Amino acid sequence: MLNQSEILKTAKKQYKLFNNDHILGYAPLFVDTPGTLFLKRKFFRSSFKNYFLERVKNFLYFKHKLIKTSKLYNKIDYTNVIITFGFKKSFKNQKYFDKFFNEDSYNSKILWIVIYLDKFLPNKLPKNVVLVYFKEENFMKKITFFTINFVENIFSFKKSYNSPNHFDGLYFNIKTIFNNLNLKKIDSVIFPYEGQPFQKKIICYLKQNSKSLKIIGYDHTPPQNLPVNLFYTKNSPDKLYVTGSSQKEFYSKKLMWPKKKIYLTHTLRFSKTNKKDFINKIFFPHDLKEQNLKQISDTCNKLIQKKGLFLKEILIHPNSIHKKKEFLIQKKLKNMINLKTNTKKLRNKNSSIFIGKTTGIALSLEKGIDTYHICDDKEFQMYDTKLWKNLKHKEILKNTFIYTQTRKKTFMLTKSEIKTKLL
């Protein structure tokens, strides 16, 4: 029977087999990248077909776009550089606000390199913000790019398993920005760190060109059940900040991180969340599939009846890629789930249900909420007591778990509990 220790062992071999910047050296379990599907193919036959289709989709999608960089207006000597991800809503009143660090661009000595994920560009940029963005090309250029790169791929795909991808474009554009900066004046480069290939390539470039600057990663998410995208390699940050002792223990014991390189900090991204944001809700993953609705609704209804749950709201994921589609799924699910339970049978008014791939489990537990988890891929989604020592899991229905903490404040520390300044 498949277990999570076996998944970790296989992932470790995959990370060692491929180069630090290789597309198959990035296998996050929260999204099906080529690396993730390459990992899963060992355990599921169907994943090899999915892996091949994902590679083709990855190739077709990103080769239809060019990656551009906005102008570097202010060529002063910056002391810090932050490489992050942003949206149009991040820009307001001629400032950029970063959701990962909960900071804005007020400090003129910090350069913000923002990988821009929206279609329409902001009207005006602060002088210390540079955008790296995707630009849609016209039809003829798409055909030209596709033909050239398809021919190149015929010879490279089988040999290297590494078809052209957007990670290379991000790396080259960000490298160009650094070429116009005085690296000797920069004290640190900071990432919301995800172990992405372009991040590792940038780190490699910086280490080769400057011995003095520090490279800092911030693990911005609540702990993933299996954060295999964060294995320590030679091109990992000099320091990695995490938000709890559970992550620190997991990363040092399971992901090869030296203890001296891991530091505790309070959560920056979720500093304003409170208990009411999680109570009596059902949470979608960011990629809920419509074909799973019957199974999910049946399980939710069984949980509501079995545990006397009081649930008022179904929420789609805030980072959902296909929001219109998921709003339709949300509407269907509301009609299939019996949210209006007989109030005389209610026993639990302090609970929430999470579906599929999620990191919301840790946040919910730290808020003292009874936390249920419905998995469609149990081994790759659940939180296992054998790996997370401060958490207990119990399977109460098929592929459905309830979690409890053996120790509080080990996943998400607040500013009142620990004060560490990253910026």
C-alpha positions in Angstrom: 0.0 0.0 0.0 1.3 3.4 -1.0 2.3 5.7 1.9 3.7 9.2 2.2 7.2 8.1 3.3 7.5 6.3 0.0 6.3 9.4 -1.9 9.0 11.5 -0.1 11.7 8.9 -0.9 10.8 8.9 -4.6 10.6 12.7 -4.7 14.0 12.9 -3.1 15.5 10.6 -5.8 13.8 12.7 -8.6 15.3 16.0 -7.2 18.7 14.4 -7.0 18.4 13.0 -10.6 17.5 16.2 -12.3 19.5 19.5 -12.3 18.4 22.2 -9.8 16.9 24.3 -12.6 15.3 21.4 -14.5 11.6 21.5 -15.1 11.3 18.0 -13.6 13.1 19.2 -10.5 10.0 21.1 -9.5 7.2 18.8 -8.3 4.7 20.7 -6.1 1.8 18.6 -5.0 -0.6 21.5 -5.0 -0.6 21.8 -8.8 0.0 19.3 -11.6 3.2 20.5 -13.2 5.2 18.2 -15.5 7.5 17.4 -12.5 4.5 16.5 -10.3 3.0 14.2 -13.0 6.5 12.7 -13.6 6.6 11.9 -9.9 3.1 10.4 -9.8 3.7 8.2 -12.8 5.6 5.8 -10.6 2.5 5.2 -8.5 -0.3 5.6 -11.1 -0.3 4.3 -14.6 -2.6 7.0 -15.8 -0.2 9.7 -14.7 2.2 8.9 -17.5 -0.4 9.9 -20.1 -1.3 13.0 -18.1 2.4 13.8 -17.8 2.8 13.8 -21.6 -0.3 15.8 -22.2 0.8 18.4 -19.6 4.2 18.7 -21.3 2.4 19.4 -24.6 0.1 21.9 -23.0 3.0 23.6 -21.3 4.8 23.9 -24.6 1.8 25.1 -26.6 0.7 27.7 -24.0 4.0 29.4 -23.1 5.4 29.5 -26.7 2.5 31.7 -27.7 3.7 34.4 -25.4 6.7 36.5 -25.0 8.0 37.6 -21.6 8.6 41.3 -21.4 10.1 43.6 -18.7 9.1 47.2 -17.9 11.6 50.0 -17.8 13.9 50.4 -14.7 13.2 54.0 -14.0 15.2 54.6 -10.9 18.8 53.5 -11.3 19.9 54.2 -7.8 22.0 51.7 -5.7 19.3 49.6 -4.1 20.1 47.8 -0.8 17.5 45.1 -1.1 15.7 43.4 -4.0 12.5 41.5 -3.6 11.4 39.1 -6.4 7.6 38.4 -6.0 4.3 37.8 -7.7 1.6 40.5 -8.2 -1.7 41.4 -9.8 -3.4 44.6 -11.0 -5.2 44.9 -7.7 -1.8 45.1 -6.0 -1.3 48.6 -7.4 -3.2 51.5 -5.8 -2.5 55.2 -5.1 0.8 55.0 -7.1 2.1 52.2 -4.7 2.5 48.5 -5.0 1.3 46.4 -2.1 2.6 42.9 -1.8 0.3 40.3 -0.2 3.1 37.8 0.6 5.1 40.2 2.8 2.2 42.5 3.8 4.3 45.5 2.7 4.1 48.3 0.2 6.7 49.9 -2.0 7.2 53.0 0.2 10.9 52.3 0.8 12.8 53.7 -2.2 15.9 51.6 -1.3 14.1 48.4 -2.0 13.6 47.3 -5.7 10.5 45.2 -6.3 10.7 42.8 -9.3 7.1 41.8 -9.7 6.2 38.8 -11.9 2.9 40.1 -13.1 0.0 37.6 -13.4 -2.8 39.7 -14.8 -3.7 40.4 -18.4 -3.9 44.2 -18.3 -1.0 46.3 -17.0 -1.3 48.9 -14.3 -1.6 52.5 -15.5 1.4 53.8 -13.6 4.3 52.1 -11.8 6.2 53.3 -8.8 9.8 54.1 -9.7 11.1 51.2 -7.6 8.9 48.6 -9.2 9.8 46.6 -12.3 7.3 44.3 -14.0 8.1 41.0 -15.7 5.0 40.1 -17.6 3.6 37.8 -20.3 2.6 39.5 -23.6 0.3 37.9 -26.1 1.6 37.8 -29.6 -0.3 38.1 -32.9 -1.4 35.1 -34.9 1.6 35.0 -37.3 4.1 35.4 -34.6 2.5 32.5 -32.7 2.8 30.3 -35.7 6.4 31.3 -36.2 7.3 30.7 -32.5 5.4 27.4 -32.5 7.1 26.0 -35.6 10.6 26.9 -34.6 10.3 25.5 -31.1 8.4 22.4 -32.2 11.3 21.5 -34.5 13.8 22.2 -31.7 11.7 20.0 -29.4 11.8 17.0 -31.7 15.5 16.7 -31.0 15.5 17.7 -27.4 12.4 16.3 -25.8 13.4 12.6 -25.6 17.0 13.4 -24.6 16.4 15.9 -21.8 12.7 15.7 -20.9 12.9 19.4 -20.8 10.9 21.2 -23.5 11.2 25.0 -23.6 9.1 26.5 -20.8 8.3 29.9 -19.2 10.8 29.3 -16.4 13.7 30.1 -18.8 12.0 33.3 -19.9 11.5 34.5 -16.4 15.1 33.8 -15.5 16.6 35.6 -18.5 14.4 38.7 -18.0 15.2 38.9 -14.3 18.8 38.3 -15.0 18.8 41.3 -17.4 17.4 43.5 -14.6 20.3 42.4 -12.3 22.8 43.1 -15.0 21.7 46.8 -14.8 22.2 46.9 -11.0 25.2 47.3 -8.8 25.3 43.9 -7.0 28.0 45.1 -4.7 25.6 47.5 -3.1 22.8 45.0 -2.6 22.6 43.4 0.9 20.0 40.8 0.2 17.6 39.4 -2.4 14.4 38.1 -1.0 11.8 35.6 -2.5 8.4 34.3 -1.4 10.2 31.0 -2.0 8.5 28.1 -3.8 11.5 26.2 -5.1 10.6 27.1 -8.7 13.3 26.4 -11.3 13.6 30.1 -12.3 14.2 31.0 -8.6 17.0 28.4 -8.3 18.6 29.7 -11.6 18.5 33.3 -10.3 20.0 32.1 -7.0 22.8 30.3 -8.9 23.5 33.4 -11.0 23.6 35.7 -7.9 25.9 33.3 -6.0 28.3 33.3 -9.0 28.4 37.0 -9.3 28.4 38.2 -5.7 29.9 36.6 -2.6 28.5 39.2 -0.2 24.8 39.5 -0.7 22.4 37.2 1.2 19.7 35.3 -0.5 16.6 34.9 1.7 13.5 32.7 1.2 10.2 33.1 2.9 7.9 30.1 3.0 4.7 32.1 2.6 2.1 29.3 2.7 0.8 27.5 5.7 2.5 24.1 5.8 1.7 21.8 2.8 1.1 18.1 3.7 4.1 17.1 1.5 6.2 20.2 0.5 8.4 18.3 -1.8 9.0 21.4 -3.9 11.2 22.7 -1.1 13.9 20.1 -0.9 17.3 21.7 0.0 19.8 21.9 -2.9 22.9 23.8 -3.6 20.8 26.6 -5.2 18.5 27.0 -2.3 18.4 30.3 -0.3 21.1 31.0 2.4 18.2 31.5 4.9 14.7 30.1 4.8 12.1 31.7 7.1 9.1 29.5 8.2 6.2 30.3 10.4 6.3 27.4 12.9 8.4 24.8 14.6 6.6 22.0 12.9 7.9 23.2 9.5 11.4 23.7 10.9 11.4 20.1 12.1 9.9 18.7 8.9 12.3 20.5 6.6 15.4 19.5 8.5 14.5 15.9 8.9 12.6 15.2 5.7 13.8 17.8 3.1 17.5 17.9 3.9 17.7 21.5 5.1 20.5 22.3 7.5 19.0 23.5 10.8 21.2 26.5 10.9 19.6 27.8 7.6 16.0 27.7 8.9 14.6 30.6 10.9 11.3 31.2 12.6 9.2 34.3 11.8 5.5 35.3 12.3 3.1 34.9 9.4 3.1 38.0 7.2 0.6 36.9 4.6 -2.1 35.8 7.0 -1.6 38.3 9.8 -5.1 39.8 9.3 -7.1 36.5 9.1 -9.3 35.7 12.1 -11.4 32.8 13.3 -14.7 33.9 11.7 -13.0 33.6 8.2 -12.9 29.8 8.7 -16.0 28.9 10.8 -18.9 27.0 9.3 -17.6 27.0 5.7 -16.8 24.6 2.9 -13.5 25.4 1.1 -12.8 24.6 -2.6 -9.3 23.7 -3.8 -8.0 25.9 -6.6 -8.7 23.3 -9.2 -12.0 21.5 -8.3 -13.2 19.2 -11.0 -16.9 19.0 -11.9 -16.8 15.2 -12.2 -16.0 14.9 -8.5 -19.2 16.8 -7.4 -21.4 13.8 -6.7 -18.8 12.1 -4.5 -18.0 15.4 -2.7 -21.7 16.3 -2.1 -22.5 12.8 -0.8 -19.5 12.9 1.6 -20.4 16.4 2.8 -24.0 15.3 3.5 -22.8 12.3 5.5 -20.4 14.5 7.5 -23.2 17.0 8.3 -25.5 14.3 9.5 -22.9 12.2 11.3 -21.2 15.1 13.2 -24.1 17.5 13.4 -22.2 20.2 11.5 -23.5 23.7 11.0 -22.3 25.0 7.6 -23.4 28.3 6.1 -21.2 29.0 3.1 -19.3 27.4 0.2 -16.2 29.3 -0.9 -14.2 29.0 -4.1 -10.4 29.3 -3.8 -9.2 33.0 -3.9 -6.4 32.0 -6.4 -8.7 30.0 -8.6 -7.6 30.1 -12.3 -11.0 29.5 -13.7 -13.3 31.6 -11.5 -16.3 31.6 -13.8 -16.3 27.8 -14.1 -15.9 27.4 -10.4 -18.8 29.8 -9.6 -21.0 27.5 -11.7 -19.6 24.4 -9.8 -20.2 26.3 -6.5 -23.9 26.9 -7.5 -24.4 23.2 -8.4 -22.8 22.1 -5.1 -25.0 24.4 -3.1 -28.0 22.6 -4.6 -26.6 19.2 -3.8 -25.5 19.8 -0.2 -28.0 20.0 2.7 -26.7 23.1 4.4 -30.1 23.7 6.2 -29.7 20.9 8.8 -32.4 20.5 11.5 -31.2 22.9 14.2 -32.3 20.5 16.9 -29.6 18.0 15.8 -26.8 20.5 15.6 -23.9 19.7 17.9 -21.0 21.5 16.2 -21.2 25.2 15.4 -17.4 25.5 15.1 -16.3 23.5 12.1 -15.2 23.7 8.5 -14.7 21.3 5.6 -11.7 21.5 3.2 -11.8 19.7 -0.1 -8.8 18.3 -2.0 -5.4 20.0 -2.2 -5.2 22.7 0.5 -3.0 24.4 3.0 -5.9 25.9 4.9 -5.9 22.9 7.3 -3.1 24.4 9.4 -4.7 27.9 9.6 -8.0 26.4 10.6 -6.5 24.3 13.3 -4.5 27.2 14.8 -7.8 29.1 15.0 -9.3 26.3 17.2 -11.7 25.0 14.6 -12.9 21.4 14.1 -11.3 20.7 10.8 -12.5 18.1 8.3 -10.7 17.1 5.0 -12.3 15.3 2.0 -9.5 13.9 -0.3 -9.9 12.7 -3.8 -6.3 11.6 -3.9 -5.7 10.5 -0.2 -2.0 9.7 -0.3 -1.0 12.9 -2.0 -3.4 15.2 -0.1 -3.8 14.1 3.6 -1.7 15.3 6.5 -0.1 12.2 8.1 0.6 11.9 11.9 3.8 9.9 11.1 5.3 13.0 9.3 3.7 15.8 11.2 4.3 15.0 14.9 2.2 17.9 16.3 -0.9 16.8 14.4 -3.2 13.8 14.6 -5.4 12.4 11.8 -8.4 10.1 12.0 -10.2 8.7 9.0 -13.9 9.0 9.9 -15.3 8.2 6.4 -13.7 6.8 3.3 -10.9 9.3 2.2 -12.3 11.8 4.8 -10.3 12.9 7.9 -10.6 15.0 11.0 -7.5 16.6 12.4 -6.5 17.7 15.8 -3.3 19.4 17.2 -1.3 17.8 20.0 0.5 21.2 20.5 -0.8 24.6 19.5 1.2 27.4 17.8 3.6 25.1 15.9 2.3 25.9 12.4 1.5 29.6 12.2 3.0 32.1 14.7 1.6 35.6 15.0 3.5 38.8 15.5 2.6 38.8 19.2 4.3 35.4 19.6 7.5 36.1 17.7 8.9 39.3 16.1 11.3 38.8 13.3 11.8 41.6 10.7 12.5 40.3 7.1 12.3 43.7 5.3 
